[in-house]
Amino acid sequence: MIILSKMRIDEFMASLLAINLSSSLLLILLPIVVIELGLVVFSLVDLFKPERRVVGNNKLVWALVIVLVGTIGPIVYLLAGRKQN
């Protein structure tokens, strides 16, 4: 009976540690996710401005790059995909 109780206490402590780690990880990842989402939204808004010209003259392809390539997609668009007016 004592061994069973010790196992339950160990499982409980392990679950508390996992919750603490996951909340710490969430606090670390949340700003990164917010920055990523802001970068994607900013890039898409910029892309679909009527006066915006892009390399290759295909805004649909750039939209797919921005959305599907992850963090690098919006950065590539902002640095190399826009034509200067």
mmCIF file as gemmi writes it, N, C-alpha and C atoms, coordinates in Angstrom:
data_model
loop_
_atom_site.group_PDB
_atom_site.id
_atom_site.type_symbol
_atom_site.label_atom_id
_atom_site.label_alt_id
_atom_site.label_comp_id
_atom_site.label_asym_id
_atom_site.label_entity_id
_atom_site.label_seq_id
_atom_site.pdbx_PDB_ins_code
_atom_site.Cartn_x
_atom_site.Cartn_y
_atom_site.Cartn_z
_atom_site.occupancy
_atom_site.B_iso_or_equiv
_atom_site.pdbx_formal_charge
_atom_site.auth_seq_id
_atom_site.auth_asym_id
_atom_site.pdbx_PDB_model_num
ATOM 1 N N . MET Axp A 1 ? 0.813 -1.176 0 1 0 ? 1 A 1
ATOM 2 C CA . MET Axp A 1 ? 0 0 0 1 0 ? 1 A 1
ATOM 3 C C . MET Axp A 1 ? 0.87 1.258 0 1 0 ? 1 A 1
ATOM 4 N N . ILE Axp A 2 ? 1.959 1.263 0.753 1 0 ? 2 A 1
ATOM 5 C CA . ILE Axp A 2 ? 2.843 2.42 0.823 1 0 ? 2 A 1
ATOM 6 C C . ILE Axp A 2 ? 3.523 2.649 -0.517 1 0 ? 2 A 1
ATOM 7 N N . ILE Axp A 3 ? 3.903 1.584 -1.196 1 0 ? 3 A 1
ATOM 8 C CA . ILE Axp A 3 ? 4.541 1.702 -2.507 1 0 ? 3 A 1
ATOM 9 C C . ILE Axp A 3 ? 3.571 2.325 -3.505 1 0 ? 3 A 1
ATOM 10 N N . LEU Axp A 4 ? 2.318 1.911 -3.482 1 0 ? 4 A 1
ATOM 11 C CA . LEU Axp A 4 ? 1.306 2.46 -4.376 1 0 ? 4 A 1
ATOM 12 C C . LEU Axp A 4 ? 1.122 3.955 -4.125 1 0 ? 4 A 1
ATOM 13 N N . SER Axp A 5 ? 1.075 4.369 -2.884 1 0 ? 5 A 1
ATOM 14 C CA . SER Axp A 5 ? 0.918 5.783 -2.556 1 0 ? 5 A 1
ATOM 15 C C . SER Axp A 5 ? 2.128 6.589 -3.025 1 0 ? 5 A 1
ATOM 16 N N . LYS Axp A 6 ? 3.318 6.032 -2.866 1 0 ? 6 A 1
ATOM 17 C CA . LYS Axp A 6 ? 4.527 6.721 -3.318 1 0 ? 6 A 1
ATOM 18 C C . LYS Axp A 6 ? 4.508 6.874 -4.823 1 0 ? 6 A 1
ATOM 19 N N . MET Axp A 7 ? 4.017 5.875 -5.552 1 0 ? 7 A 1
ATOM 20 C CA . MET Axp A 7 ? 3.928 5.976 -7.009 1 0 ? 7 A 1
ATOM 21 C C . MET Axp A 7 ? 2.942 7.064 -7.407 1 0 ? 7 A 1
ATOM 22 N N . ARG Axp A 8 ? 1.839 7.163 -6.71 1 0 ? 8 A 1
ATOM 23 C CA . ARG Axp A 8 ? 0.855 8.195 -7.027 1 0 ? 8 A 1
ATOM 24 C C . ARG Axp A 8 ? 1.409 9.58 -6.749 1 0 ? 8 A 1
ATOM 25 N N . ILE Axp A 9 ? 2.159 9.725 -5.658 1 0 ? 9 A 1
ATOM 26 C CA . ILE Axp A 9 ? 2.768 11.009 -5.342 1 0 ? 9 A 1
ATOM 27 C C . ILE Axp A 9 ? 3.788 11.378 -6.414 1 0 ? 9 A 1
ATOM 28 N N . ASP Axp A 10 ? 4.581 10.405 -6.839 1 0 ? 10 A 1
ATOM 29 C CA . ASP Axp A 10 ? 5.561 10.667 -7.894 1 0 ? 10 A 1
ATOM 30 C C . ASP Axp A 10 ? 4.878 11.068 -9.194 1 0 ? 10 A 1
ATOM 31 N N . GLU Axp A 11 ? 3.796 10.394 -9.544 1 0 ? 11 A 1
ATOM 32 C CA . GLU Axp A 11 ? 3.048 10.747 -10.756 1 0 ? 11 A 1
ATOM 33 C C . GLU Axp A 11 ? 2.467 12.153 -10.634 1 0 ? 11 A 1
ATOM 34 N N . PHE Axp A 12 ? 1.955 12.484 -9.456 1 0 ? 12 A 1
ATOM 35 C CA . PHE Axp A 12 ? 1.389 13.808 -9.217 1 0 ? 12 A 1
ATOM 36 C C . PHE Axp A 12 ? 2.469 14.878 -9.353 1 0 ? 12 A 1
ATOM 37 N N . MET Axp A 13 ? 3.628 14.641 -8.776 1 0 ? 13 A 1
ATOM 38 C CA . MET Axp A 13 ? 4.727 15.6 -8.864 1 0 ? 13 A 1
ATOM 39 C C . MET Axp A 13 ? 5.2 15.752 -10.309 1 0 ? 13 A 1
ATOM 40 N N . ALA Axp A 14 ? 5.235 14.651 -11.028 1 0 ? 14 A 1
ATOM 41 C CA . ALA Axp A 14 ? 5.637 14.715 -12.43 1 0 ? 14 A 1
ATOM 42 C C . ALA Axp A 14 ? 4.631 15.519 -13.25 1 0 ? 14 A 1
ATOM 43 N N . SER Axp A 15 ? 3.348 15.352 -12.967 1 0 ? 15 A 1
ATOM 44 C CA . SER Axp A 15 ? 2.339 16.111 -13.7 1 0 ? 15 A 1
ATOM 45 C C . SER Axp A 15 ? 2.418 17.595 -13.35 1 0 ? 15 A 1
ATOM 46 N N . LEU Axp A 16 ? 2.703 17.923 -12.087 1 0 ? 16 A 1
ATOM 47 C CA . LEU Axp A 16 ? 2.891 19.324 -11.716 1 0 ? 16 A 1
ATOM 48 C C . LEU Axp A 16 ? 4.084 19.933 -12.438 1 0 ? 16 A 1
ATOM 49 N N . LEU Axp A 17 ? 5.145 19.178 -12.539 1 0 ? 17 A 1
ATOM 50 C CA . LEU Axp A 17 ? 6.332 19.655 -13.245 1 0 ? 17 A 1
ATOM 51 C C . LEU Axp A 17 ? 6.023 19.87 -14.719 1 0 ? 17 A 1
ATOM 52 N N . ALA Axp A 18 ? 5.281 18.95 -15.315 1 0 ? 18 A 1
ATOM 53 C CA . ALA Axp A 18 ? 4.914 19.084 -16.722 1 0 ? 18 A 1
ATOM 54 C C . ALA Axp A 18 ? 4.044 20.316 -16.94 1 0 ? 18 A 1
ATOM 55 N N . ILE Axp A 19 ? 3.114 20.585 -16.042 1 0 ? 19 A 1
ATOM 56 C CA . ILE Axp A 19 ? 2.263 21.77 -16.157 1 0 ? 19 A 1
ATOM 57 C C . ILE Axp A 19 ? 3.111 23.029 -16.022 1 0 ? 19 A 1
ATOM 58 N N . ASN Axp A 20 ? 4.029 23.029 -15.08 1 0 ? 20 A 1
ATOM 59 C CA . ASN Axp A 20 ? 4.896 24.181 -14.888 1 0 ? 20 A 1
ATOM 60 C C . ASN Axp A 20 ? 5.772 24.413 -16.113 1 0 ? 20 A 1
ATOM 61 N N . LEU Axp A 21 ? 6.328 23.342 -16.674 1 0 ? 21 A 1
ATOM 62 C CA . LEU Axp A 21 ? 7.148 23.467 -17.871 1 0 ? 21 A 1
ATOM 63 C C . LEU Axp A 21 ? 6.324 23.944 -19.057 1 0 ? 21 A 1
ATOM 64 N N . SER Axp A 22 ? 5.107 23.406 -19.206 1 0 ? 22 A 1
ATOM 65 C CA . SER Axp A 22 ? 4.301 23.808 -20.352 1 0 ? 22 A 1
ATOM 66 C C . SER Axp A 22 ? 3.868 25.259 -20.241 1 0 ? 22 A 1
ATOM 67 N N . SER Axp A 23 ? 3.567 25.752 -19.035 1 0 ? 23 A 1
ATOM 68 C CA . SER Axp A 23 ? 3.211 27.159 -18.891 1 0 ? 23 A 1
ATOM 69 C C . SER Axp A 23 ? 4.427 28.053 -19.116 1 0 ? 23 A 1
ATOM 70 N N . SER Axp A 24 ? 5.603 27.621 -18.701 1 0 ? 24 A 1
ATOM 71 C CA . SER Axp A 24 ? 6.822 28.379 -18.959 1 0 ? 24 A 1
ATOM 72 C C . SER Axp A 24 ? 7.121 28.412 -20.452 1 0 ? 24 A 1
ATOM 73 N N . LEU Axp A 25 ? 6.944 27.29 -21.096 1 0 ? 25 A 1
ATOM 74 C CA . LEU Axp A 25 ? 7.162 27.216 -22.536 1 0 ? 25 A 1
ATOM 75 C C . LEU Axp A 25 ? 6.166 28.101 -23.271 1 0 ? 25 A 1
ATOM 76 N N . LEU Axp A 26 ? 4.932 28.127 -22.816 1 0 ? 26 A 1
ATOM 77 C CA . LEU Axp A 26 ? 3.915 28.977 -23.418 1 0 ? 26 A 1
ATOM 78 C C . LEU Axp A 26 ? 4.287 30.448 -23.29 1 0 ? 26 A 1
ATOM 79 N N . LEU Axp A 27 ? 4.794 30.841 -22.131 1 0 ? 27 A 1
ATOM 80 C CA . LEU Axp A 27 ? 5.219 32.225 -21.935 1 0 ? 27 A 1
ATOM 81 C C . LEU Axp A 27 ? 6.385 32.601 -22.838 1 0 ? 27 A 1
ATOM 82 N N . ILE Axp A 28 ? 7.21 31.643 -23.164 1 0 ? 28 A 1
ATOM 83 C CA . ILE Axp A 28 ? 8.337 31.89 -24.069 1 0 ? 28 A 1
ATOM 84 C C . ILE Axp A 28 ? 7.858 31.939 -25.51 1 0 ? 28 A 1
ATOM 85 N N . LEU Axp A 29 ? 6.971 31.04 -25.893 1 0 ? 29 A 1
ATOM 86 C CA . LEU Axp A 29 ? 6.534 30.941 -27.285 1 0 ? 29 A 1
ATOM 87 C C . LEU Axp A 29 ? 5.486 31.972 -27.683 1 0 ? 29 A 1
ATOM 88 N N . LEU Axp A 30 ? 4.716 32.463 -26.746 1 0 ? 30 A 1
ATOM 89 C CA . LEU Axp A 30 ? 3.638 33.388 -27.068 1 0 ? 30 A 1
ATOM 90 C C . LEU Axp A 30 ? 4.13 34.645 -27.794 1 0 ? 30 A 1
ATOM 91 N N . PRO Axp A 31 ? 5.158 35.318 -27.323 1 0 ? 31 A 1
ATOM 92 C CA . PRO Axp A 31 ? 5.635 36.493 -28.081 1 0 ? 31 A 1
ATOM 93 C C . PRO Axp A 31 ? 6.125 36.136 -29.483 1 0 ? 31 A 1
ATOM 94 N N . ILE Axp A 32 ? 6.735 34.984 -29.631 1 0 ? 32 A 1
ATOM 95 C CA . ILE Axp A 32 ? 7.215 34.557 -30.945 1 0 ? 32 A 1
ATOM 96 C C . ILE Axp A 32 ? 6.039 34.339 -31.891 1 0 ? 32 A 1
ATOM 97 N N . VAL Axp A 33 ? 4.992 33.706 -31.405 1 0 ? 33 A 1
ATOM 98 C CA . VAL Axp A 33 ? 3.8 33.461 -32.222 1 0 ? 33 A 1
ATOM 99 C C . VAL Axp A 33 ? 3.122 34.777 -32.587 1 0 ? 33 A 1
ATOM 100 N N . VAL Axp A 34 ? 3.052 35.717 -31.654 1 0 ? 34 A 1
ATOM 101 C CA . VAL Axp A 34 ? 2.434 37.02 -31.931 1 0 ? 34 A 1
ATOM 102 C C . VAL Axp A 34 ? 3.242 37.782 -32.981 1 0 ? 34 A 1
ATOM 103 N N . ILE Axp A 35 ? 4.566 37.761 -32.872 1 0 ? 35 A 1
ATOM 104 C CA . ILE Axp A 35 ? 5.416 38.418 -33.862 1 0 ? 35 A 1
ATOM 105 C C . ILE Axp A 35 ? 5.25 37.77 -35.223 1 0 ? 35 A 1
ATOM 106 N N . GLU Axp A 36 ? 5.222 36.456 -35.262 1 0 ? 36 A 1
ATOM 107 C CA . GLU Axp A 36 ? 5.03 35.719 -36.522 1 0 ? 36 A 1
ATOM 108 C C . GLU Axp A 36 ? 3.708 36.097 -37.178 1 0 ? 36 A 1
ATOM 109 N N . LEU Axp A 37 ? 2.635 36.077 -36.41 1 0 ? 37 A 1
ATOM 110 C CA . LEU Axp A 37 ? 1.317 36.418 -36.941 1 0 ? 37 A 1
ATOM 111 C C . LEU Axp A 37 ? 1.282 37.87 -37.418 1 0 ? 37 A 1
ATOM 112 N N . GLY Axp A 38 ? 1.879 38.773 -36.652 1 0 ? 38 A 1
ATOM 113 C CA . GLY Axp A 38 ? 1.932 40.179 -37.066 1 0 ? 38 A 1
ATOM 114 C C . GLY Axp A 38 ? 2.703 40.366 -38.351 1 0 ? 38 A 1
ATOM 115 N N . LEU Axp A 39 ? 3.792 39.634 -38.506 1 0 ? 39 A 1
ATOM 116 C CA . LEU Axp A 39 ? 4.599 39.706 -39.723 1 0 ? 39 A 1
ATOM 117 C C . LEU Axp A 39 ? 3.808 39.222 -40.931 1 0 ? 39 A 1
ATOM 118 N N . VAL Axp A 40 ? 3.079 38.143 -40.774 1 0 ? 40 A 1
ATOM 119 C CA . VAL Axp A 40 ? 2.261 37.608 -41.871 1 0 ? 40 A 1
ATOM 120 C C . VAL Axp A 40 ? 1.151 38.589 -42.236 1 0 ? 40 A 1
ATOM 121 N N . VAL Axp A 41 ? 0.456 39.111 -41.246 1 0 ? 41 A 1
ATOM 122 C CA . VAL Axp A 41 ? -0.642 40.049 -41.504 1 0 ? 41 A 1
ATOM 123 C C . VAL Axp A 41 ? -0.109 41.321 -42.167 1 0 ? 41 A 1
ATOM 124 N N . PHE Axp A 42 ? 0.983 41.877 -41.641 1 0 ? 42 A 1
ATOM 125 C CA . PHE Axp A 42 ? 1.571 43.078 -42.226 1 0 ? 42 A 1
ATOM 126 C C . PHE Axp A 42 ? 1.967 42.841 -43.681 1 0 ? 42 A 1
ATOM 127 N N . SER Axp A 43 ? 2.584 41.695 -43.956 1 0 ? 43 A 1
ATOM 128 C CA . SER Axp A 43 ? 3.026 41.382 -45.312 1 0 ? 43 A 1
ATOM 129 C C . SER Axp A 43 ? 1.844 41.227 -46.262 1 0 ? 43 A 1
ATOM 130 N N . LEU Axp A 44 ? 0.794 40.551 -45.82 1 0 ? 44 A 1
ATOM 131 C CA . LEU Axp A 44 ? -0.373 40.369 -46.681 1 0 ? 44 A 1
ATOM 132 C C . LEU Axp A 44 ? -1.093 41.693 -46.943 1 0 ? 44 A 1
ATOM 133 N N . VAL Axp A 45 ? -1.218 42.531 -45.929 1 0 ? 45 A 1
ATOM 134 C CA . VAL Axp A 45 ? -1.847 43.849 -46.129 1 0 ? 45 A 1
ATOM 135 C C . VAL Axp A 45 ? -1.031 44.66 -47.125 1 0 ? 45 A 1
ATOM 136 N N . ASP Axp A 46 ? 0.293 44.646 -46.959 1 0 ? 46 A 1
ATOM 137 C CA . ASP Axp A 46 ? 1.161 45.37 -47.882 1 0 ? 46 A 1
ATOM 138 C C . ASP Axp A 46 ? 1.054 44.804 -49.301 1 0 ? 46 A 1
ATOM 139 N N . LEU Axp A 47 ? 1.019 43.498 -49.402 1 0 ? 47 A 1
ATOM 140 C CA . LEU Axp A 47 ? 0.959 42.841 -50.707 1 0 ? 47 A 1
ATOM 141 C C . LEU Axp A 47 ? -0.29 43.229 -51.484 1 0 ? 47 A 1
ATOM 142 N N . PHE Axp A 48 ? -1.428 43.309 -50.82 1 0 ? 48 A 1
ATOM 143 C CA . PHE Axp A 48 ? -2.679 43.539 -51.531 1 0 ? 48 A 1
ATOM 144 C C . PHE Axp A 48 ? -3.075 45.011 -51.631 1 0 ? 48 A 1
ATOM 145 N N . LYS Axp A 49 ? -2.147 45.909 -51.35 1 0 ? 49 A 1
ATOM 146 C CA . LYS Axp A 49 ? -2.393 47.322 -51.65 1 0 ? 49 A 1
ATOM 147 C C . LYS Axp A 49 ? -2.446 47.466 -53.175 1 0 ? 49 A 1
ATOM 148 N N . PRO Axp A 50 ? -3.399 48.228 -53.681 1 0 ? 50 A 1
ATOM 149 C CA . PRO Axp A 50 ? -3.535 48.343 -55.143 1 0 ? 50 A 1
ATOM 150 C C . PRO Axp A 50 ? -2.287 48.903 -55.831 1 0 ? 50 A 1
ATOM 151 N N . GLU Axp A 51 ? -1.571 49.792 -55.163 1 0 ? 51 A 1
ATOM 152 C CA . GLU Axp A 51 ? -0.405 50.405 -55.8 1 0 ? 51 A 1
ATOM 153 C C . GLU Axp A 51 ? 0.867 49.558 -55.683 1 0 ? 51 A 1
ATOM 154 N N . ARG Axp A 52 ? 0.827 48.457 -54.92 1 0 ? 52 A 1
ATOM 155 C CA . ARG Axp A 52 ? 2.012 47.627 -54.694 1 0 ? 52 A 1
ATOM 156 C C . ARG Axp A 52 ? 2.348 46.813 -55.936 1 0 ? 52 A 1
ATOM 157 N N . ARG Axp A 53 ? 3.573 46.881 -56.362 1 0 ? 53 A 1
ATOM 158 C CA . ARG Axp A 53 ? 4.093 46.065 -57.459 1 0 ? 53 A 1
ATOM 159 C C . ARG Axp A 53 ? 5.082 45.066 -56.864 1 0 ? 53 A 1
ATOM 160 N N . VAL Axp A 54 ? 5.047 43.839 -57.382 1 0 ? 54 A 1
ATOM 161 C CA . VAL Axp A 54 ? 5.906 42.79 -56.835 1 0 ? 54 A 1
ATOM 162 C C . VAL Axp A 54 ? 6.761 42.18 -57.927 1 0 ? 54 A 1
ATOM 163 N N . VAL Axp A 55 ? 7.852 41.571 -57.511 1 0 ? 55 A 1
ATOM 164 C CA . VAL Axp A 55 ? 8.727 40.859 -58.434 1 0 ? 55 A 1
ATOM 165 C C . VAL Axp A 55 ? 7.946 39.695 -59.031 1 0 ? 55 A 1
ATOM 166 N N . GLY Axp A 56 ? 7.953 39.573 -60.33 1 0 ? 56 A 1
ATOM 167 C CA . GLY Axp A 56 ? 7.229 38.503 -61.007 1 0 ? 56 A 1
ATOM 168 C C . GLY Axp A 56 ? 5.79 38.87 -61.336 1 0 ? 56 A 1
ATOM 169 N N . ASN Axp A 57 ? 5.333 40.009 -60.856 1 0 ? 57 A 1
ATOM 170 C CA . ASN Axp A 57 ? 3.977 40.504 -61.127 1 0 ? 57 A 1
ATOM 171 C C . ASN Axp A 57 ? 2.879 39.5 -60.796 1 0 ? 57 A 1
ATOM 172 N N . ASN Axp A 58 ? 3.095 38.635 -59.807 1 0 ? 58 A 1
ATOM 173 C CA . ASN Axp A 58 ? 2.089 37.652 -59.434 1 0 ? 58 A 1
ATOM 174 C C . ASN Axp A 58 ? 1.87 37.698 -57.915 1 0 ? 58 A 1
ATOM 175 N N . LYS Axp A 59 ? 0.849 38.42 -57.499 1 0 ? 59 A 1
ATOM 176 C CA . LYS Axp A 59 ? 0.582 38.583 -56.076 1 0 ? 59 A 1
ATOM 177 C C . LYS Axp A 59 ? 0.093 37.293 -55.428 1 0 ? 59 A 1
ATOM 178 N N . LEU Axp A 60 ? -0.59 36.449 -56.187 1 0 ? 60 A 1
ATOM 179 C CA . LEU Axp A 60 ? -1.071 35.177 -55.63 1 0 ? 60 A 1
ATOM 180 C C . LEU Axp A 60 ? 0.093 34.291 -55.205 1 0 ? 60 A 1
ATOM 181 N N . VAL Axp A 61 ? 1.113 34.218 -56.022 1 0 ? 61 A 1
ATOM 182 C CA . VAL Axp A 61 ? 2.291 33.408 -55.671 1 0 ? 61 A 1
ATOM 183 C C . VAL Axp A 61 ? 2.953 33.968 -54.412 1 0 ? 61 A 1
ATOM 184 N N . TRP Axp A 62 ? 3.076 35.288 -54.326 1 0 ? 62 A 1
ATOM 185 C CA . TRP Axp A 62 ? 3.678 35.888 -53.133 1 0 ? 62 A 1
ATOM 186 C C . TRP Axp A 62 ? 2.822 35.655 -51.9 1 0 ? 62 A 1
ATOM 187 N N . ALA Axp A 63 ? 1.498 35.687 -52.055 1 0 ? 63 A 1
ATOM 188 C CA . ALA Axp A 63 ? 0.615 35.407 -50.916 1 0 ? 63 A 1
ATOM 189 C C . ALA Axp A 63 ? 0.835 33.979 -50.418 1 0 ? 63 A 1
ATOM 190 N N . LEU Axp A 64 ? 0.981 33.046 -51.337 1 0 ? 64 A 1
ATOM 191 C CA . LEU Axp A 64 ? 1.238 31.655 -50.946 1 0 ? 64 A 1
ATOM 192 C C . LEU Axp A 64 ? 2.594 31.516 -50.25 1 0 ? 64 A 1
ATOM 193 N N . VAL Axp A 65 ? 3.591 32.227 -50.747 1 0 ? 65 A 1
ATOM 194 C CA . VAL Axp A 65 ? 4.912 32.197 -50.105 1 0 ? 65 A 1
ATOM 195 C C . VAL Axp A 65 ? 4.81 32.74 -48.686 1 0 ? 65 A 1
ATOM 196 N N . ILE Axp A 66 ? 4.115 33.861 -48.525 1 0 ? 66 A 1
ATOM 197 C CA . ILE Axp A 66 ? 3.98 34.484 -47.203 1 0 ? 66 A 1
ATOM 198 C C . ILE Axp A 66 ? 3.286 33.542 -46.223 1 0 ? 66 A 1
ATOM 199 N N . VAL Axp A 67 ? 2.207 32.903 -46.672 1 0 ? 67 A 1
ATOM 200 C CA . VAL Axp A 67 ? 1.392 32.084 -45.766 1 0 ? 67 A 1
ATOM 201 C C . VAL Axp A 67 ? 1.998 30.707 -45.532 1 0 ? 67 A 1
ATOM 202 N N . LEU Axp A 68 ? 2.552 30.099 -46.561 1 0 ? 68 A 1
ATOM 203 C CA . LEU Axp A 68 ? 2.949 28.692 -46.454 1 0 ? 68 A 1
ATOM 204 C C . LEU Axp A 68 ? 4.402 28.461 -46.061 1 0 ? 68 A 1
ATOM 205 N N . VAL Axp A 69 ? 5.271 29.421 -46.257 1 0 ? 69 A 1
ATOM 206 C CA . VAL Axp A 69 ? 6.69 29.171 -45.998 1 0 ? 69 A 1
ATOM 207 C C . VAL Axp A 69 ? 7.072 29.445 -44.549 1 0 ? 69 A 1
ATOM 208 N N . GLY Axp A 70 ? 6.187 30.024 -43.785 1 0 ? 70 A 1
ATOM 209 C CA . GLY Axp A 70 ? 6.484 30.253 -42.375 1 0 ? 70 A 1
ATOM 210 C C . GLY Axp A 70 ? 7.15 31.594 -42.169 1 0 ? 70 A 1
ATOM 211 N N . THR Axp A 71 ? 8.025 31.669 -41.201 1 0 ? 71 A 1
ATOM 212 C CA . THR Axp A 71 ? 8.66 32.93 -40.84 1 0 ? 71 A 1
ATOM 213 C C . THR Axp A 71 ? 9.492 33.499 -41.984 1 0 ? 71 A 1
ATOM 214 N N . ILE Axp A 72 ? 10.113 32.655 -42.74 1 0 ? 72 A 1
ATOM 215 C CA . ILE Axp A 72 ? 11.001 33.118 -43.806 1 0 ? 72 A 1
ATOM 216 C C . ILE Axp A 72 ? 10.212 33.715 -44.967 1 0 ? 72 A 1
ATOM 217 N N . GLY Axp A 73 ? 9.004 33.248 -45.235 1 0 ? 73 A 1
ATOM 218 C CA . GLY Axp A 73 ? 8.197 33.743 -46.349 1 0 ? 73 A 1
ATOM 219 C C . GLY Axp A 73 ? 7.93 35.236 -46.292 1 0 ? 73 A 1
ATOM 220 N N . PRO Axp A 74 ? 7.375 35.749 -45.178 1 0 ? 74 A 1
ATOM 221 C CA . PRO Axp A 74 ? 7.158 37.193 -45.101 1 0 ? 74 A 1
ATOM 222 C C . PRO Axp A 74 ? 8.451 38.008 -45.156 1 0 ? 74 A 1
ATOM 223 N N . ILE Axp A 75 ? 9.507 37.473 -44.572 1 0 ? 75 A 1
ATOM 224 C CA . ILE Axp A 75 ? 10.785 38.187 -44.583 1 0 ? 75 A 1
ATOM 225 C C . ILE Axp A 75 ? 11.327 38.281 -46.006 1 0 ? 75 A 1
ATOM 226 N N . VAL Axp A 76 ? 11.255 37.185 -46.758 1 0 ? 76 A 1
ATOM 227 C CA . VAL Axp A 76 ? 11.707 37.199 -48.155 1 0 ? 76 A 1
ATOM 228 C C . VAL Axp A 76 ? 10.868 38.18 -48.965 1 0 ? 76 A 1
ATOM 229 N N . TYR Axp A 77 ? 9.548 38.165 -48.738 1 0 ? 77 A 1
ATOM 230 C CA . TYR Axp A 77 ? 8.684 39.107 -49.455 1 0 ? 77 A 1
ATOM 231 C C . TYR Axp A 77 ? 9.081 40.551 -49.14 1 0 ? 77 A 1
ATOM 232 N N . LEU Axp A 78 ? 9.242 40.874 -47.865 1 0 ? 78 A 1
ATOM 233 C CA . LEU Axp A 78 ? 9.542 42.248 -47.488 1 0 ? 78 A 1
ATOM 234 C C . LEU Axp A 78 ? 10.921 42.701 -47.976 1 0 ? 78 A 1
ATOM 235 N N . LEU Axp A 79 ? 11.879 41.801 -48.016 1 0 ? 79 A 1
ATOM 236 C CA . LEU Axp A 79 ? 13.224 42.181 -48.435 1 0 ? 79 A 1
ATOM 237 C C . LEU Axp A 79 ? 13.439 42.112 -49.943 1 0 ? 79 A 1
ATOM 238 N N . ALA Axp A 80 ? 12.826 41.131 -50.614 1 0 ? 80 A 1
ATOM 239 C CA . ALA Axp A 80 ? 13.151 40.923 -52.035 1 0 ? 80 A 1
ATOM 240 C C . ALA Axp A 80 ? 11.936 40.918 -52.957 1 0 ? 80 A 1
ATOM 241 N N . GLY Axp A 81 ? 10.742 40.774 -52.44 1 0 ? 81 A 1
ATOM 242 C CA . GLY Axp A 81 ? 9.575 40.603 -53.3 1 0 ? 81 A 1
ATOM 243 C C . GLY Axp A 81 ? 8.919 41.882 -53.758 1 0 ? 81 A 1
ATOM 244 N N . ARG Axp A 82 ? 9.178 42.979 -53.062 1 0 ? 82 A 1
ATOM 245 C CA . ARG Axp A 82 ? 8.519 44.227 -53.42 1 0 ? 82 A 1
ATOM 246 C C . ARG Axp A 82 ? 9.375 45.022 -54.397 1 0 ? 82 A 1
ATOM 247 N N . LYS Axp A 83 ? 8.704 45.607 -55.398 1 0 ? 83 A 1
ATOM 248 C CA . LYS Axp A 83 ? 9.392 46.519 -56.306 1 0 ? 83 A 1
ATOM 249 C C . LYS Axp A 83 ? 9.265 47.924 -55.756 1 0 ? 83 A 1
ATOM 250 N N . GLN Axp A 84 ? 10.326 48.661 -55.839 1 0 ? 84 A 1
ATOM 251 C CA . GLN Axp A 84 ? 10.285 50.073 -55.411 1 0 ? 84 A 1
ATOM 252 C C . GLN Axp A 84 ? 9.57 50.887 -56.477 1 0 ? 84 A 1
ATOM 253 N N . ASN Axp A 85 ? 8.656 51.721 -56.055 1 0 ? 85 A 1
ATOM 254 C CA . ASN Axp A 85 ? 7.879 52.55 -57.006 1 0 ? 85 A 1
ATOM 255 C C . ASN Axp A 85 ? 8.673 53.745 -57.456 1 0 ? 85 A 1
